[in-house]
Amino acid sequence: MVVNKIKKVAVLGAGTMGHGIVELCAMAGYKVSMRDVKQEFVDRGMKMIRDSVEKLHAKGKLKESVETIMGRITPTVDLATAVKDADLLVEAIPEIFSLKQETFKECEKYAKPECIFTSNTSTMSITGLAKATKREDKFAGLHFFNPPVLMQLVEVIRGEKTSEETMKTLVDFVKSIGKVPVRVEKDVPGFIANRVTAPRSVLLFAMLEKGVATPEEIDATLKKAGYPMGAFELLDYVGLDVHYNGQKYYSETISPDFTPSKIIEEKVKKGELGAKTGKGFYDWSKGRPQIDLSKAGKIDPLDLVLVEINEAVKLYDMGVATPQDIDVALKLGYNRAKGPFEILKELDVKKVAQRLEELSKTYNKKIFMPAESLKTGKIAKVLK
Ligand SMILES: NC(=O)c1ccc[n+]([C@@H]2O[C@H](COP(=O)([O-])OP(=O)(O)OC[C@H]3O[C@@H](n4cnc5c(N)ncnc54)[C@H](O)[C@@H]3O)[C@@H](O)[C@H]2O)c1
């Protein structure tokens, strides 16, 4: 199904995210332009798309020929060519606020008045970015996960002035490219999936700082409990710099409790960034680290789940999203077997609130204090 209102998409940026989004649009039947600032970047993006489409074709996953799909893409370095007849603009350029603002301003010169503008930002305020344009009602967040072709989740984020019509068009568009949209009704830092998981890291580093357990002891416990990867192993895999910047951003926008621990700060300063540099919490020079499962048992892995549940309930209390959508976001964005509300359903709400209070006191972190409707027990009604 191709949404009637949207016939042509313009994607800005041919990098990690941009080329994947272009590929999805072309495979779904949209005409799509891909703009980057240098011809070599556009060419690199086109090559990555062709390689991926060829692989999917060889596996028999596509009904159309590679050339038909590639033929829908217009690669360009010229912004006017990319944007002029687009019905939807997806910005996937570097995470620099002023660069994004300037780019949106420039797009205003060439875009049709009815074109919807979106940003794939992982962190920035959608309302703030929209202010660079004269179409705040036709501006929203469209947050894909990496790699876009494989990950099912797309968060559709409402800025302060985004119209319901814009939200609906984007939700339909996301479905039309074979992805699962989740409506984020308020523009909060981290949106849903990244936000819900953020307090878990605060607890992990608080445990290290207090000497409760070492990274390997924590990871052994998690792996023994059935997690495919340990928490510190995963941080190494993602990149400690990426994680550090994310937590720093949350410390500035949500609570100082997110201030990155000295432990990670020192590693980032030393250039020990994880798998990509060969060293982080583990030595990656010989591949994935071997974690000694006999070291399990120093922590209760449920505590890490409880702080996520707490953040999920806070988002529900703030009117950011429905419990169903929050569960979908965590399952599809973080490959979790169950969403936080699905887990909460199996627990005693009173005991969850009590344990969160204990964690807050033990680690001196206000963010672990139970969310309002956990404290009052009101959330139990929602779970039925
Ligand atoms: N990489 C991820 O895991 C991920 C996941 C979700 C969201 N995001 C967000 O997506 C956006 C892009 O991230 P990325 O990882 O693809 O970055 P990237 O560095 O891989 O790609 C960005 C591309 O944008 C190009 N660019 C710079 N200025 C431009 C302009 N004015 N017009 C067009 N192209 C321009 C760069 O040359 C580069 O090729 C960021 O906002 C990021 O936060 C990234």
The ligand as a Tripos MOL2 file, in Angstrom:
@<TRIPOS>MOLECULE
LIG
   44    48     1     0     0
SMALL
NO_CHARGES

@<TRIPOS>ATOM
      1 N1         23.4010    5.5280   13.6990 N.am      1 LIG1
      2 C1         22.4190    5.1910   14.5120 C.2       1 LIG1
      3 O1         22.4490    4.1380   15.1750 O.2       1 LIG1
      4 C2         21.2080    6.0740   14.6100 C.ar      1 LIG1
      5 C3         19.9800    5.5210   15.0450 C.ar      1 LIG1
      6 C4         18.8470    6.3430   15.0860 C.ar      1 LIG1
      7 C5         18.9530    7.6910   14.7390 C.ar      1 LIG1
      8 N2         20.1640    8.1930   14.3400 N.ar      1 LIG1
      9 C6         20.2040    9.6170   13.9600 C.3       1 LIG1
     10 O2         20.2100    9.6880   12.5310 O.3       1 LIG1
     11 C7         20.9410   10.8490   12.1090 C.3       1 LIG1
     12 C8         22.0220   10.4250   11.1450 C.3       1 LIG1
     13 O3         22.8770    9.5160   11.7910 O.3       1 LIG1
     14 P1         23.8450    8.5290   10.9800 P.3       1 LIG1
     15 O4         24.3310    7.5400   11.9610 O.co2     1 LIG1
     16 O5         23.1930    8.0960    9.7160 O.co2     1 LIG1
     17 O6         25.0450    9.5490   10.6090 O.3       1 LIG1
     18 P2         26.1700    9.3790    9.4880 P.3       1 LIG1
     19 O7         27.2940   10.2150    9.9410 O.co2     1 LIG1
     20 O8         26.3960    7.9440    9.1680 O.co2     1 LIG1
     21 O9         25.4960   10.0530    8.1890 O.3       1 LIG1
     22 C9         25.1800   11.4030    8.0930 C.3       1 LIG1
     23 C10        25.3750   11.8300    6.6500 C.3       1 LIG1
     24 O10        24.8190   13.1460    6.4870 O.3       1 LIG1
     25 C11        25.6430   13.8430    5.5750 C.3       1 LIG1
     26 N3         25.3660   15.2940    5.6760 N.ar      1 LIG1
     27 C12        25.9410   16.2400    6.4450 C.ar      1 LIG1
     28 N4         25.3460   17.4390    6.2320 N.ar      1 LIG1
     29 C13        24.3790   17.2400    5.3010 C.ar      1 LIG1
     30 C14        23.4050   18.0650    4.6740 C.ar      1 LIG1
     31 N5         23.3130   19.3660    4.9800 N.pl3     1 LIG1
     32 N6         22.5770   17.5130    3.7440 N.ar      1 LIG1
     33 C15        22.6540   16.1970    3.4540 C.ar      1 LIG1
     34 N7         23.5510   15.3570    4.0160 N.ar      1 LIG1
     35 C16        24.3890   15.8700    4.9320 C.ar      1 LIG1
     36 C17        27.0490   13.4190    5.9670 C.3       1 LIG1
     37 O11        27.9570   13.6940    4.9080 O.3       1 LIG1
     38 C18        26.8400   11.9320    6.2240 C.3       1 LIG1
     39 O12        27.0410   11.1540    5.0510 O.3       1 LIG1
     40 C19        21.4510   11.5120   13.3940 C.3       1 LIG1
     41 O13        20.5380   12.5020   13.7750 O.3       1 LIG1
     42 C20        21.4440   10.3590   14.3940 C.3       1 LIG1
     43 O14        21.3030   10.8060   15.7200 O.3       1 LIG1
     44 C21        21.2780    7.4120   14.2510 C.ar      1 LIG1
@<TRIPOS>BOND
     1     1     2 1
     2     2     3 2
     3     2     4 1
     4     4     5 ar
     5     4    44 ar
     6     5     6 ar
     7     6     7 ar
     8     7     8 ar
     9     8     9 1
    10     8    44 ar
    11     9    10 1
    12     9    42 1
    13    10    11 1
    14    11    12 1
    15    11    40 1
    16    12    13 1
    17    13    14 1
    18    14    15 2
    19    14    16 1
    20    14    17 1
    21    17    18 1
    22    18    19 2
    23    18    20 1
    24    18    21 1
    25    21    22 1
    26    22    23 1
    27    23    24 1
    28    23    38 1
    29    24    25 1
    30    25    26 1
    31    25    36 1
    32    26    27 ar
    33    26    35 ar
    34    27    28 ar
    35    28    29 ar
    36    29    30 ar
    37    29    35 ar
    38    30    31 1
    39    30    32 ar
    40    32    33 ar
    41    33    34 ar
    42    34    35 ar
    43    36    37 1
    44    36    38 1
    45    38    39 1
    46    40    41 1
    47    40    42 1
    48    42    43 1
@<TRIPOS>SUBSTRUCTURE
     1 LIG1         1 GROUP 0 **** ****
